[in-house]
Amino acid sequence: MNKTKEILITGFALFSLFFGAGNLLLPPLLGYNAGGNWIWVTIGFMITAVVIPIFGILAHAKLQGTMFDFGKKVSPLFSTIYCILVYAISITIPSPRTAAATHEIAIFPNFETNPLLTSSIYFTLVLVFVLNRSRILNFIGKYLTPFIVVILILVICIGLFSSNVGMNISTFSTPIVDGILEGYQTFDAIGAVVVGGVIIISLKLKDYSNTDSLKSIIRKSGFIAGFGLFLIYAGLIAVGAFYGKDIFVDGSLSSDMQRATLLRGISIATLGNIGNTFLSVLIALACFTTAVGIITGTADYFKGLFNDSKVVYNSVAVLSCLIGIGFGQLDFHTIIMIALPVLMFIYPITIVLILLNVLPDKFATKTVFRLVVLVTFLFSIPDFLGFIINPEYLEGVKILIPLSQFQLGWVLPALLVWLLLNIKTFTTKASE
């Protein structure tokens, strides 16, 4: 296979591995609630749902290893704990969430089956793909992703060009910040450090052993995936903003109206009755590819811990699918609520690790890694605790931390520490 074709297939596969339940269901409601501020919300959403994840893929291209390499400059122990936490989170939240979304949109409206049956069949099929991982990239890149993209483009284009542009009044006071925090829910930054390793191993299985060639393919495919995510996210947010009021005459979304219902309404309004069928297929495919990527990445990591044992790989894959069946019976909204405190804890650390690994080594020494990660962790504690205890207990602390009222209290302290630790490097470079 020539390199250009490999880049395209890998880029499409990477897009599909990223694009799952949250990626499809979150943007329309975000646009619906943003109304006239949808552009600002889109900018914020892109930062955490596109830019940071693609940096994660670029970091993988640079490191040419596994997720363990992302945190090893802090310490091997830290990196091991971080990896186990991320994989544990991945198989208990975003992976089951894909089954919940598939059930709510694709299965229950058509067949009214029990969620246990849906999640059981769903993760059985996921397991089949994971156990045949050498074929994942080709099948997803060649067949599944193009089909997903075509349906999405139809919904977005018809929605935008046929809308009467009746937008709601924005419910957001700080739309960029709301977009940034909603981007956390896509799990794309975490997805980047998980599925980036899947891409590397899959390419190596296809005899791409040359380091420079691997870096080139991963970088270019990362940009292709990023561009695709940008277009689809912006389109879905815009459709939610422009088309939502056409569907709900009074411009309000009732309290029992979930993200799935809004997306279904938009699909039927844009594509007619067949829109619901298209949406069902779209959700099932988009969610399925993400679940495959998550569980494959998890199995790969633990396989590496135990001397590339195939038994370990298969065992972890089976266990992950069993966990998916169990948690996949929860509804999508419940899983979103469970995810919030978890994301406030792990996402800031993940973002910092991604950014530090993308930087040249002279700006990201071991000392820089250790102190920046430590400061990020400490200053994100109030954001994390705010979803577990009464937020009023934390008001005194949050007043002292800039941006803490936006759940971004870790940003400025981490940046300041990074700048202080690199003053010598900056001054040396300036004097040369």
Secondary structure, 3 states (H helix, E strand, C coil): CCHHHHHHHHHHHHHHHHCCHHHHHHHHHHHHHHHHHHHHHHHHHHHHHHHHHHHHHHHHHHHCCCCHHHHCCCCHHHHHHHHHHHHHHHHHCHHHHHHHHHHHHHHHHHHCCCHHHHHHHHHHHHHHHHHCHHHHHHHHHHHHHHHHHHHHHHHHHHHHHHCCCCCCCCCCCCHHHHHHHHHHCCCHHHHHHHHHHHHHHHHHHCCCCCHHHHHHHHHHHHHHHHHHHHHHHHHHHHHHHHHHHHHCCCCCCCCCCCHHHHHHHHHHHHHCCHHHHHHHHHHHHHHHHHHHHHHHHHHHHHHHHCCCCHHHHHHHHHHHHHHHHHHCCCCHHHHHHHHHHHHHHHHHHHHHHHHHHHCCHHHCCHHHHHHHHHHHHHHHHHHHHCCCCCHHHHHHHHHHCCCHHHCCCCHHHHHHHHHHHCHHHHHHHHHC
